[in-house]
Amino acid sequence: MEFSLEDMDMSGFQKGATYDQIKAYILEKHSLKVSSLYISQVKRKCGLDVGQNYNLSKKEDIKVPQCPMEKEAAIMEALKFFGDGLTNI
C-alpha cells in the first residue's frame, strides 16, 4: 500500500494556535487587543519559533514598540492555554 503526504490535509497537525486565535482569545478573556508584533516578541522571549517577518523597515533607526507587561502576561496565558510549549513558565 502506498500513500503520499502531499495529498494529506496537514492542518489538523498544527501545534498551538494561530496569531488570530491568540488575539481572539485575549480579546474575549481580557478585553485587550494585542498585535502580532507583541505575540512574536513574547514567543521569542520564551524561545518559541516564530515565522519570518517580511515587512522589515528600510529605515536605519526604527523604533520598535515593546510589549507592555499586562499584554505580555495575557499572551503568555494564551500560549499556555493553546499548548504552545509553555508548561514550565
N, C-alpha and C positions, 0 to 999 in steps of 0.2 A: 504494500500500500504506500502510495506517495502523496505528499501534500506540499503546498507552497505557502510560506509565511507571507508572501507578497499579497495574497488574496484574502488574508485574515484581517478581521477588524480588531486592531490592537488598542482601540480607545479604552476598553474596559480594564486594561492592564496599567493604566497611568497611576503612579503612586502620588498621593497627595491631591491637591486641588489646584485649579487654575487661578490666576490672579483675579479674574472676575468673580469666582466663587468666594475667594477670601474677602474681597471688597464687599460683596453682598452679605456675608456672614457678619462682618464687623459693623456694617451699617445697621443691620437688623438687631444685633445684640447690644451694641454700644452707642448707636446713633452717631457714629463717626465716619467721615469719608476719608479714605486713605488712598494714596496714589500708588501706581505701580513702582515708582521710584522708591518709596518708603518700604514697600514689601521686599524689593530686591536688596535694599540696604540691610534690612533685618535678616534676610536669608543669608547674605554674605557674612554678616556678623556671627551667625550660628554655624557657618561652614557648610551651608547647603548650596547645591548647584543652582545657578541662575542662568537664564539664556543670555545670548549676546545682545548688546544694545546697538541697534543700527542707527539711532538718532543722535549721534555724537555731535556736539557743537564744534564749529570750526574756529571759535574764538579761543584765544590763548588763556585768558584769565576768567574762566567761568566760575560762577558761584553756585554750588550745588546745595540746595536746602537739605538740612539734616532732619531725620525723623524725630519728632517730639517724643518724650518718654511715654506719655499717655497712649499715643498711637503705636509705639513700639510694643508696649505691653499687650495691646489689643491684637496686634499682628502675631505676636508670639502665641497667644491663646488660640488664635485661629489656626496657626500651623500645627499646634498640638492636637486640636480638635480634628483636623483633616489627616493627621498621621504623617506629617512630613518629616519624621525623624527627630522630633524634639521631645523625646520621652524623659530625658535626664535634666532638662532645664527648668 
